[in-house]
Amino acid sequence: MNNNCPKCEGKMVKGYIADRTYTNIPKKQAWTEGDKARTGRKSKDVAAYCCEQCGYIELYAE
């Protein structure tokens, strides 16, 4: 991950997108392989990088 924003060259800061769908306790989002109906799938945490200057966000599976 390049630490510079691809839009404005500002500094990108790592974070995550909180999921509060079912509870008020924030959980990290995850990327999951395949179709939603399939079980036994691989998954990866998702990191979100946000530009301090312009607010642009990029997501990466870790």
PDB file of N, H, CA, C and O in Angstrom:
ATOM      1  N   MET A   1       0.840  -1.182   0.000  1.00  0.00           N
ATOM      2  CA  MET A   1       0.000   0.000   0.000  1.00  0.00           C
ATOM      3  C   MET A   1       0.879   1.238   0.000  1.00  0.00           C
ATOM      4  O   MET A   1       1.727   1.419   0.874  1.00  0.00           O
ATOM      5  N   ASN A   2       0.664   2.075  -0.983  1.00  0.00           N
ATOM      6  H   ASN A   2      -0.024   1.928  -1.693  1.00  0.00           H
ATOM      7  CA  ASN A   2       1.343   3.366  -1.040  1.00  0.00           C
ATOM      8  C   ASN A   2       0.681   4.285  -0.004  1.00  0.00           C
ATOM      9  O   ASN A   2      -0.546   4.316   0.085  1.00  0.00           O
ATOM     10  N   ASN A   3       1.462   5.027   0.773  1.00  0.00           N
ATOM     11  H   ASN A   3       2.459   5.002   0.700  1.00  0.00           H
ATOM     12  CA  ASN A   3       0.911   5.901   1.799  1.00  0.00           C
ATOM     13  C   ASN A   3       0.422   7.242   1.264  1.00  0.00           C
ATOM     14  O   ASN A   3       0.003   8.100   2.041  1.00  0.00           O
ATOM     15  N   ASN A   4       0.470   7.434  -0.067  1.00  0.00           N
ATOM     16  H   ASN A   4       0.810   6.737  -0.698  1.00  0.00           H
ATOM     17  CA  ASN A   4      -0.007   8.672  -0.666  1.00  0.00           C
ATOM     18  C   ASN A   4      -1.309   8.429  -1.426  1.00  0.00           C
ATOM     19  O   ASN A   4      -1.472   7.406  -2.091  1.00  0.00           O
ATOM     20  N   CYS A   5      -2.222   9.375  -1.320  1.00  0.00           N
ATOM     21  H   CYS A   5      -2.089  10.206  -0.780  1.00  0.00           H
ATOM     22  CA  CYS A   5      -3.517   9.309  -1.992  1.00  0.00           C
ATOM     23  C   CYS A   5      -3.322   9.334  -3.510  1.00  0.00           C
ATOM     24  O   CYS A   5      -2.567  10.165  -4.015  1.00  0.00           O
ATOM     25  N   PRO A   6      -3.994   8.429  -4.253  1.00  0.00           N
ATOM     26  CA  PRO A   6      -3.873   8.426  -5.710  1.00  0.00           C
ATOM     27  C   PRO A   6      -4.587   9.615  -6.366  1.00  0.00           C
ATOM     28  O   PRO A   6      -4.364   9.889  -7.545  1.00  0.00           O
ATOM     29  N   LYS A   7      -5.436  10.318  -5.622  1.00  0.00           N
ATOM     30  H   LYS A   7      -5.618  10.095  -4.664  1.00  0.00           H
ATOM     31  CA  LYS A   7      -6.191  11.450  -6.171  1.00  0.00           C
ATOM     32  C   LYS A   7      -5.474  12.786  -5.964  1.00  0.00           C
ATOM     33  O   LYS A   7      -5.403  13.609  -6.877  1.00  0.00           O
ATOM     34  N   CYS A   8      -4.931  12.996  -4.727  1.00  0.00           N
ATOM     35  H   CYS A   8      -4.989  12.327  -3.985  1.00  0.00           H
ATOM     36  CA  CYS A   8      -4.372  14.319  -4.427  1.00  0.00           C
ATOM     37  C   CYS A   8      -2.972  14.268  -3.809  1.00  0.00           C
ATOM     38  O   CYS A   8      -2.403  15.311  -3.489  1.00  0.00           O
ATOM     39  N   GLU A   9      -2.407  13.058  -3.636  1.00  0.00           N
ATOM     40  H   GLU A   9      -2.869  12.210  -3.896  1.00  0.00           H
ATOM     41  CA  GLU A   9      -1.086  12.858  -3.033  1.00  0.00           C
ATOM     42  C   GLU A   9      -1.037  13.166  -1.537  1.00  0.00           C
ATOM     43  O   GLU A   9       0.051  13.257  -0.968  1.00  0.00           O
ATOM     44  N   GLY A  10      -2.209  13.331  -0.882  1.00  0.00           N
ATOM     45  H   GLY A  10      -3.092  13.257  -1.344  1.00  0.00           H
ATOM     46  CA  GLY A  10      -2.258  13.516   0.573  1.00  0.00           C
ATOM     47  C   GLY A  10      -1.887  12.226   1.296  1.00  0.00           C
ATOM     48  O   GLY A  10      -1.689  11.192   0.658  1.00  0.00           O
ATOM     49  N   LYS A  11      -1.793  12.280   2.607  1.00  0.00           N
ATOM     50  H   LYS A  11      -1.954  13.120   3.125  1.00  0.00           H
ATOM     51  CA  LYS A  11      -1.420  11.113   3.420  1.00  0.00           C
ATOM     52  C   LYS A  11      -2.630  10.209   3.622  1.00  0.00           C
ATOM     53  O   LYS A  11      -3.702  10.676   4.007  1.00  0.00           O
ATOM     54  N   MET A  12      -2.453   8.892   3.358  1.00  0.00           N
ATOM     55  H   MET A  12      -1.582   8.513   3.046  1.00  0.00           H
ATOM     56  CA  MET A  12      -3.490   7.896   3.583  1.00  0.00           C
ATOM     57  C   MET A  12      -3.317   7.301   4.985  1.00  0.00           C
ATOM     58  O   MET A  12      -2.210   6.918   5.365  1.00  0.00           O
ATOM     59  N   VAL A  13      -4.406   7.226   5.748  1.00  0.00           N
ATOM     60  H   VAL A  13      -5.305   7.537   5.439  1.00  0.00           H
ATOM     61  CA  VAL A  13      -4.380   6.721   7.107  1.00  0.00           C
ATOM     62  C   VAL A  13      -5.208   5.440   7.166  1.00  0.00           C
ATOM     63  O   VAL A  13      -6.331   5.403   6.663  1.00  0.00           O
ATOM     64  N   LYS A  14      -4.650   4.370   7.789  1.00  0.00           N
ATOM     65  H   LYS A  14      -3.738   4.400   8.198  1.00  0.00           H
ATOM     66  CA  LYS A  14      -5.323   3.075   7.872  1.00  0.00           C
ATOM     67  C   LYS A  14      -6.408   3.090   8.943  1.00  0.00           C
ATOM     68  O   LYS A  14      -6.239   3.674  10.013  1.00  0.00           O
ATOM     69  N   GLY A  15      -7.527   2.435   8.630  1.00  0.00           N
ATOM     70  H   GLY A  15      -7.664   1.961   7.761  1.00  0.00           H
ATOM     71  CA  GLY A  15      -8.626   2.272   9.575  1.00  0.00           C
ATOM     72  C   GLY A  15      -9.489   1.108   9.125  1.00  0.00           C
ATOM     73  O   GLY A  15      -9.002   0.201   8.450  1.00  0.00           O
ATOM     74  N   TYR A  16     -10.778   1.120   9.493  1.00  0.00           N
ATOM     75  H   TYR A  16     -11.174   1.857  10.041  1.00  0.00           H
ATOM     76  CA  TYR A  16     -11.702   0.085   9.027  1.00  0.00           C
ATOM     77  C   TYR A  16     -13.103   0.672   8.955  1.00  0.00           C
ATOM     78  O   TYR A  16     -13.387   1.706   9.559  1.00  0.00           O
ATOM     79  N   ILE A  17     -13.984  -0.004   8.202  1.00  0.00           N
ATOM     80  H   ILE A  17     -13.753  -0.844   7.711  1.00  0.00           H
ATOM     81  CA  ILE A  17     -15.375   0.389   8.091  1.00  0.00           C
ATOM     82  C   ILE A  17     -16.151  -0.442   9.108  1.00  0.00           C
ATOM     83  O   ILE A  17     -16.211  -1.666   8.990  1.00  0.00           O
ATOM     84  N   ALA A  18     -16.742   0.207  10.101  1.00  0.00           N
ATOM     85  H   ALA A  18     -16.693   1.201  10.198  1.00  0.00           H
ATOM     86  CA  ALA A  18     -17.456  -0.509  11.161  1.00  0.00           C
ATOM     87  C   ALA A  18     -18.810  -1.000  10.662  1.00  0.00           C
ATOM     88  O   ALA A  18     -19.511  -0.286   9.944  1.00  0.00           O
ATOM     89  N   ASP A  19     -19.172  -2.217  11.046  1.00  0.00           N
ATOM     90  H   ASP A  19     -18.603  -2.796  11.629  1.00  0.00           H
ATOM     91  CA  ASP A  19     -20.466  -2.817  10.718  1.00  0.00           C
ATOM     92  C   ASP A  19     -21.314  -2.780  11.986  1.00  0.00           C
ATOM     93  O   ASP A  19     -20.994  -3.447  12.969  1.00  0.00           O
ATOM     94  N   ARG A  20     -22.389  -2.006  11.964  1.00  0.00           N
ATOM     95  H   ARG A  20     -22.649  -1.464  11.164  1.00  0.00           H
ATOM     96  CA  ARG A  20     -23.279  -1.909  13.120  1.00  0.00           C
ATOM     97  C   ARG A  20     -24.688  -2.382  12.757  1.00  0.00           C
ATOM     98  O   ARG A  20     -25.671  -1.901  13.320  1.00  0.00           O
ATOM     99  N   THR A  21     -24.781  -3.316  11.827  1.00  0.00           N
ATOM    100  H   THR A  21     -23.983  -3.706  11.369  1.00  0.00           H
ATOM    101  CA  THR A  21     -26.073  -3.772  11.319  1.00  0.00           C
ATOM    102  C   THR A  21     -26.952  -4.388  12.405  1.00  0.00           C
ATOM    103  O   THR A  21     -28.134  -4.056  12.495  1.00  0.00           O
ATOM    104  N   TYR A  22     -26.397  -5.280  13.233  1.00  0.00           N
ATOM    105  H   TYR A  22     -25.437  -5.550  13.160  1.00  0.00           H
ATOM    106  CA  TYR A  22     -27.207  -6.024  14.191  1.00  0.00           C
ATOM    107  C   TYR A  22     -27.009  -5.597  15.641  1.00  0.00           C
ATOM    108  O   TYR A  22     -27.867  -5.872  16.480  1.00  0.00           O
ATOM    109  N   THR A  23     -25.907  -4.938  15.954  1.00  0.00           N
ATOM    110  H   THR A  23     -25.209  -4.715  15.273  1.00  0.00           H
ATOM    111  CA  THR A  23     -25.642  -4.500  17.324  1.00  0.00           C
ATOM    112  C   THR A  23     -25.000  -3.123  17.299  1.00  0.00           C
ATOM    113  O   THR A  23     -24.644  -2.621  16.232  1.00  0.00           O
ATOM    114  N   ASN A  24     -24.852  -2.522  18.443  1.00  0.00           N
ATOM    115  H   ASN A  24     -25.140  -2.930  19.309  1.00  0.00           H
ATOM    116  CA  ASN A  24     -24.144  -1.251  18.529  1.00  0.00           C
ATOM    117  C   ASN A  24     -22.648  -1.443  18.695  1.00  0.00           C
ATOM    118  O   ASN A  24     -21.905  -0.463  18.758  1.00  0.00           O
ATOM    119  N   ILE A  25     -22.189  -2.695  18.767  1.00  0.00           N
ATOM    120  H   ILE A  25     -22.792  -3.490  18.716  1.00  0.00           H
ATOM    121  CA  ILE A  25     -20.769  -2.989  18.917  1.00  0.00           C
ATOM    122  C   ILE A  25     -20.142  -3.040  17.527  1.00  0.00           C
ATOM    123  O   ILE A  25     -20.488  -3.914  16.733  1.00  0.00           O
ATOM    124  N   PRO A  26     -19.217  -2.110  17.214  1.00  0.00           N
ATOM    125  CA  PRO A  26     -18.604  -2.106  15.873  1.00  0.00           C
ATOM    126  C   PRO A  26     -17.786  -3.362  15.615  1.00  0.00           C
ATOM    127  O   PRO A  26     -17.030  -3.814  16.475  1.00  0.00           O
ATOM    128  N   LYS A  27     -17.947  -3.921  14.417  1.00  0.00           N
ATOM    129  H   LYS A  27     -18.562  -3.554  13.718  1.00  0.00           H
ATOM    130  CA  LYS A  27     -17.154  -5.068  13.975  1.00  0.00           C
ATOM    131  C   LYS A  27     -16.488  -4.699  12.659  1.00  0.00           C
ATOM    132  O   LYS A  27     -17.027  -3.910  11.883  1.00  0.00           O
ATOM    133  N   LYS A  28     -15.299  -5.280  12.406  1.00  0.00           N
ATOM    134  H   LYS A  28     -14.861  -5.921  13.037  1.00  0.00           H
ATOM    135  CA  LYS A  28     -14.633  -5.041  11.130  1.00  0.00           C
ATOM    136  C   LYS A  28     -15.370  -5.756  10.022  1.00  0.00           C
ATOM    137  O   LYS A  28     -15.932  -6.832  10.226  1.00  0.00           O
ATOM    138  N   GLN A  29     -15.365  -5.153   8.852  1.00  0.00           N
ATOM    139  H   GLN A  29     -14.908  -4.279   8.686  1.00  0.00           H
ATOM    140  CA  GLN A  29     -15.895  -5.793   7.650  1.00  0.00           C
ATOM    141  C   GLN A  29     -14.934  -6.887   7.207  1.00  0.00           C
ATOM    142  O   GLN A  29     -13.748  -6.835   7.531  1.00  0.00           O
ATOM    143  N   ALA A  30     -15.425  -7.865   6.477  1.00  0.00           N
ATOM    144  H   ALA A  30     -16.389  -7.908   6.214  1.00  0.00           H
ATOM    145  CA  ALA A  30     -14.573  -8.933   5.955  1.00  0.00           C
ATOM    146  C   ALA A  30     -14.956  -9.235   4.514  1.00  0.00           C
ATOM    147  O   ALA A  30     -16.131  -9.190   4.150  1.00  0.00           O
ATOM    148  N   TRP A  31     -13.952  -9.545   3.698  1.00  0.00           N
ATOM    149  H   TRP A  31     -12.997  -9.582   3.993  1.00  0.00           H
ATOM    150  CA  TRP A  31     -14.164 -10.028   2.334  1.00  0.00           C
ATOM    151  C   TRP A  31     -14.312 -11.534   2.432  1.00  0.00           C
ATOM    152  O   TRP A  31     -13.538 -12.186   3.134  1.00  0.00           O
ATOM    153  N   THR A  32     -15.304 -12.105   1.733  1.00  0.00           N
ATOM    154  H   THR A  32     -15.932 -11.575   1.163  1.00  0.00           H
ATOM    155  CA  THR A  32     -15.525 -13.545   1.758  1.00  0.00           C
ATOM    156  C   THR A  32     -15.572 -14.080   0.344  1.00  0.00           C
ATOM    157  O   THR A  32     -16.223 -13.510  -0.532  1.00  0.00           O
ATOM    158  N   GLU A  33     -14.869 -15.188   0.132  1.00  0.00           N
ATOM    159  H   GLU A  33     -14.340 -15.651   0.843  1.00  0.00           H
ATOM    160  CA  GLU A  33     -14.768 -15.811  -1.185  1.00  0.00           C
ATOM    161  C   GLU A  33     -16.101 -16.419  -1.603  1.00  0.00           C
ATOM    162  O   GLU A  33     -16.816 -16.977  -0.771  1.00  0.00           O
ATOM    163  N   GLY A  34     -16.440 -16.314  -2.884  1.00  0.00           N
ATOM    164  H   GLY A  34     -15.859 -15.860  -3.560  1.00  0.00           H
ATOM    165  CA  GLY A  34     -17.571 -17.039  -3.469  1.00  0.00           C
ATOM    166  C   GLY A  34     -18.924 -16.390  -3.264  1.00  0.00           C
ATOM    167  O   GLY A  34     -19.019 -15.207  -2.938  1.00  0.00           O
ATOM    168  N   ASP A  35     -19.979 -17.186  -3.460  1.00  0.00           N
ATOM    169  H   ASP A  35     -19.902 -18.147  -3.724  1.00  0.00           H
ATOM    170  CA  ASP A  35     -21.356 -16.728  -3.343  1.00  0.00           C
ATOM    171  C   ASP A  35     -21.805 -16.694  -1.889  1.00  0.00           C
ATOM    172  O   ASP A  35     -21.262 -17.403  -1.043  1.00  0.00           O
ATOM    173  N   LYS A  36     -22.800 -15.865  -1.611  1.00  0.00           N
ATOM    174  H   LYS A  36     -23.241 -15.288  -2.298  1.00  0.00           H
ATOM    175  CA  LYS A  36     -23.296 -15.701  -0.245  1.00  0.00           C
ATOM    176  C   LYS A  36     -23.873 -16.995   0.332  1.00  0.00           C
ATOM    177  O   LYS A  36     -23.737 -17.238   1.531  1.00  0.00           O
ATOM    178  N   ALA A  37     -24.508 -17.823  -0.481  1.00  0.00           N
ATOM    179  H   ALA A  37     -24.618 -17.626  -1.455  1.00  0.00           H
ATOM    180  CA  ALA A  37     -25.169 -19.032   0.001  1.00  0.00           C
ATOM    181  C   ALA A  37     -24.201 -20.161   0.350  1.00  0.00           C
ATOM    182  O   ALA A  37     -24.569 -21.073   1.090  1.00  0.00           O
ATOM    183  N   ARG A  38     -22.979 -20.119  -0.165  1.00  0.00           N
ATOM    184  H   ARG A  38     -22.680 -19.378  -0.766  1.00  0.00           H
ATOM    185  CA  ARG A  38     -22.003 -21.192   0.083  1.00  0.00           C
ATOM    186  C   ARG A  38     -21.439 -21.120   1.493  1.00  0.00           C
ATOM    187  O   ARG A  38     -21.290 -20.030   2.045  1.00  0.00           O
ATOM    188  N   THR A  39     -21.119 -22.279   2.090  1.00  0.00           N
ATOM    189  H   THR A  39     -21.239 -23.165   1.643  1.00  0.00           H
ATOM    190  CA  THR A  39     -20.507 -22.302   3.420  1.00  0.00           C
ATOM    191  C   THR A  39     -19.069 -22.778   3.319  1.00  0.00           C
ATOM    192  O   THR A  39     -18.662 -23.298   2.279  1.00  0.00           O
ATOM    193  N   GLY A  40     -18.290 -22.608   4.387  1.00  0.00           N
ATOM    194  H   GLY A  40     -18.620 -22.187   5.232  1.00  0.00           H
ATOM    195  CA  GLY A  40     -16.902 -23.062   4.414  1.00  0.00           C
ATOM    196  C   GLY A  40     -15.992 -22.241   3.530  1.00  0.00           C
ATOM    197  O   GLY A  40     -15.078 -22.789   2.914  1.00  0.00           O
ATOM    198  N   ARG A  41     -16.217 -20.949   3.451  1.00  0.00           N
ATOM    199  H   ARG A  41     -16.959 -20.504   3.951  1.00  0.00           H
ATOM    200  CA  ARG A  41     -15.459 -20.079   2.559  1.00  0.00           C
ATOM    201  C   ARG A  41     -14.280 -19.431   3.271  1.00  0.00           C
ATOM    202  O   ARG A  41     -14.278 -19.282   4.493  1.00  0.00           O
ATOM    203  N   LYS A  42     -13.274 -19.048   2.483  1.00  0.00           N
ATOM    204  H   LYS A  42     -13.276 -19.169   1.490  1.00  0.00           H
ATOM    205  CA  LYS A  42     -12.157 -18.260   2.996  1.00  0.00           C
ATOM    206  C   LYS A  42     -12.618 -16.824   3.171  1.00  0.00           C
ATOM    207  O   LYS A  42     -13.451 -16.332   2.409  1.00  0.00           O
ATOM    208  N   SER A  43     -12.065 -16.145   4.191  1.00  0.00           N
ATOM    209  H   SER A  43     -11.389 -16.545   4.810  1.00  0.00           H
ATOM    210  CA  SER A  43     -12.363 -14.723   4.342  1.00  0.00           C
ATOM    211  C   SER A  43     -11.110 -13.971   4.779  1.00  0.00           C
ATOM    212  O   SER A  43     -10.168 -14.561   5.309  1.00  0.00           O
ATOM    213  N   LYS A  44     -11.116 -12.666   4.549  1.00  0.00           N
ATOM    214  H   LYS A  44     -11.882 -12.187   4.119  1.00  0.00           H
ATOM    215  CA  LYS A  44     -10.003 -11.788   4.922  1.00  0.00           C
ATOM    216  C   LYS A  44     -10.574 -10.514   5.521  1.00  0.00           C
ATOM    217  O   LYS A  44     -11.620 -10.030   5.090  1.00  0.00           O
ATOM    218  N   ASP A  45      -9.879  -9.972   6.519  1.00  0.00           N
ATOM    219  H   ASP A  45      -9.029 -10.366   6.869  1.00  0.00           H
ATOM    220  CA  ASP A  45     -10.264  -8.671   7.048  1.00  0.00           C
ATOM    221  C   ASP A  45     -10.076  -7.613   5.973  1.00  0.00           C
ATOM    222  O   ASP A  45      -9.213  -7.741   5.105  1.00  0.00           O
ATOM    223  N   VAL A  46     -10.891  -6.570   6.037  1.00  0.00           N
ATOM    224  H   VAL A  46     -11.592  -6.465   6.742  1.00  0.00           H
ATOM    225  CA  VAL A  46     -10.797  -5.464   5.090  1.00  0.00           C
ATOM    226  C   VAL A  46     -10.254  -4.236   5.813  1.00  0.00           C
ATOM    227  O   VAL A  46     -10.804  -3.808   6.828  1.00  0.00           O
ATOM    228  N   ALA A  47      -9.182  -3.678   5.286  1.00  0.00           N
ATOM    229  H   ALA A  47      -8.735  -4.026   4.461  1.00  0.00           H
ATOM    230  CA  ALA A  47      -8.615  -2.435   5.814  1.00  0.00           C
ATOM    231  C   ALA A  47      -9.067  -1.285   4.931  1.00  0.00           C
ATOM    232  O   ALA A  47      -9.102  -1.406   3.706  1.00  0.00           O
ATOM    233  N   ALA A  48      -9.408  -0.181   5.552  1.00  0.00           N
ATOM    234  H   ALA A  48      -9.379  -0.082   6.547  1.00  0.00           H
ATOM    235  CA  ALA A  48      -9.818   1.017   4.824  1.00  0.00           C
ATOM    236  C   ALA A  48      -8.768   2.096   5.030  1.00  0.00           C
ATOM    237  O   ALA A  48      -8.372   2.380   6.160  1.00  0.00           O
ATOM    238  N   TYR A  49      -8.327   2.685   3.951  1.00  0.00           N
ATOM    239  H   TYR A  49      -8.649   2.454   3.033  1.00  0.00           H
ATOM    240  CA  TYR A  49      -7.372   3.790   4.011  1.00  0.00           C
ATOM    241  C   TYR A  49      -8.090   5.055   3.569  1.00  0.00           C
ATOM    242  O   TYR A  49      -8.720   5.080   2.511  1.00  0.00           O
ATOM    243  N   CYS A  50      -7.997   6.107   4.379  1.00  0.00           N
ATOM    244  H   CYS A  50      -7.486   6.087   5.238  1.00  0.00           H
ATOM    245  CA  CYS A  50      -8.678   7.370   4.093  1.00  0.00           C
ATOM    246  C   CYS A  50      -7.650   8.488   3.976  1.00  0.00           C
ATOM    247  O   CYS A  50      -6.744   8.595   4.802  1.00  0.00           O
ATOM    248  N   CYS A  51      -7.794   9.314   2.955  1.00  0.00           N
ATOM    249  H   CYS A  51      -8.530   9.227   2.284  1.00  0.00           H
ATOM    250  CA  CYS A  51      -6.903  10.449   2.756  1.00  0.00           C
ATOM    251  C   CYS A  51      -7.269  11.556   3.747  1.00  0.00           C
ATOM    252  O   CYS A  51      -8.426  11.967   3.838  1.00  0.00           O
ATOM    253  N   GLU A  52      -6.271  12.026   4.481  1.00  0.00           N
ATOM    254  H   GLU A  52      -5.331  11.692   4.407  1.00  0.00           H
ATOM    255  CA  GLU A  52      -6.492  13.116   5.437  1.00  0.00           C
ATOM    256  C   GLU A  52      -6.847  14.426   4.735  1.00  0.00           C
ATOM    257  O   GLU A  52      -7.509  15.286   5.315  1.00  0.00           O
ATOM    258  N   GLN A  53      -6.409  14.572   3.496  1.00  0.00           N
ATOM    259  H   GLN A  53      -5.872  13.873   3.025  1.00  0.00           H
ATOM    260  CA  GLN A  53      -6.589  15.838   2.775  1.00  0.00           C
ATOM    261  C   GLN A  53      -7.936  15.929   2.049  1.00  0.00           C
ATOM    262  O   GLN A  53      -8.660  16.911   2.210  1.00  0.00           O
ATOM    263  N   CYS A  54      -8.278  14.897   1.243  1.00  0.00           N
ATOM    264  H   CYS A  54      -7.691  14.099   1.112  1.00  0.00           H
ATOM    265  CA  CYS A  54      -9.482  14.991   0.406  1.00  0.00           C
ATOM    266  C   CYS A  54     -10.591  14.024   0.803  1.00  0.00           C
ATOM    267  O   CYS A  54     -11.706  14.142   0.296  1.00  0.00           O
ATOM    268  N   GLY A  55     -10.318  13.058   1.709  1.00  0.00           N
ATOM    269  H   GLY A  55      -9.412  12.962   2.121  1.00  0.00           H
ATOM    270  CA  GLY A  55     -11.345  12.132   2.162  1.00  0.00           C
ATOM    271  C   GLY A  55     -11.538  10.900   1.295  1.00  0.00           C
ATOM    272  O   GLY A  55     -12.416  10.088   1.584  1.00  0.00           O
ATOM    273  N   TYR A  56     -10.746  10.734   0.239  1.00  0.00           N
ATOM    274  H   TYR A  56     -10.033  11.394   0.003  1.00  0.00           H
ATOM    275  CA  TYR A  56     -10.846   9.561  -0.628  1.00  0.00           C
ATOM    276  C   TYR A  56     -10.585   8.293   0.193  1.00  0.00           C
ATOM    277  O   TYR A  56      -9.683   8.280   1.031  1.00  0.00           O
ATOM    278  N   ILE A  57     -11.359   7.230  -0.035  1.00  0.00           N
ATOM    279  H   ILE A  57     -12.092   7.240  -0.715  1.00  0.00           H
ATOM    280  CA  ILE A  57     -11.216   5.966   0.700  1.00  0.00           C
ATOM    281  C   ILE A  57     -10.922   4.840  -0.266  1.00  0.00           C
ATOM    282  O   ILE A  57     -11.571   4.727  -1.306  1.00  0.00           O
ATOM    283  N   GLU A  58      -9.927   3.985   0.072  1.00  0.00           N
ATOM    284  H   GLU A  58      -9.400   4.076   0.916  1.00  0.00           H
ATOM    285  CA  GLU A  58      -9.638   2.754  -0.654  1.00  0.00           C
ATOM    286  C   GLU A  58      -9.731   1.591   0.325  1.00  0.00           C
ATOM    287  O   GLU A  58      -9.317   1.705   1.479  1.00  0.00           O
ATOM    288  N   LEU A  59     -10.283   0.462  -0.148  1.00  0.00           N
ATOM    289  H   LEU A  59     -10.619   0.370  -1.085  1.00  0.00           H
ATOM    290  CA  LEU A  59     -10.412  -0.740   0.669  1.00  0.00           C
ATOM    291  C   LEU A  59      -9.468  -1.806   0.164  1.00  0.00           C
ATOM    292  O   LEU A  59      -9.302  -1.973  -1.044  1.00  0.00           O
ATOM    293  N   TYR A  60      -8.836  -2.541   1.096  1.00  0.00           N
ATOM    294  H   TYR A  60      -8.971  -2.405   2.077  1.00  0.00           H
ATOM    295  CA  TYR A  60      -7.912  -3.618   0.764  1.00  0.00           C
ATOM    296  C   TYR A  60      -8.213  -4.841   1.614  1.00  0.00           C
ATOM    297  O   TYR A  60      -8.451  -4.718   2.816  1.00  0.00           O
ATOM    298  N   ALA A  61      -8.207  -6.025   1.001  1.00  0.00           N
ATOM    299  H   ALA A  61      -8.014  -6.125   0.025  1.00  0.00           H
ATOM    300  CA  ALA A  61      -8.308  -7.276   1.747  1.00  0.00           C
ATOM    301  C   ALA A  61      -6.905  -7.619   2.252  1.00  0.00           C
ATOM    302  O   ALA A  61      -5.939  -7.634   1.489  1.00  0.00           O
ATOM    303  N   GLU A  62      -6.818  -7.892   3.554  1.00  0.00           N
ATOM    304  H   GLU A  62      -7.602  -7.880   4.174  1.00  0.00           H
ATOM    305  CA  GLU A  62      -5.501  -8.177   4.139  1.00  0.00           C
ATOM    306  C   GLU A  62      -5.296  -9.665   4.304  1.00  0.00           C
ATOM    307  O   GLU A  62      -4.245 -10.094   4.781  1.00  0.00           O
TER     308      GLU A  62
END
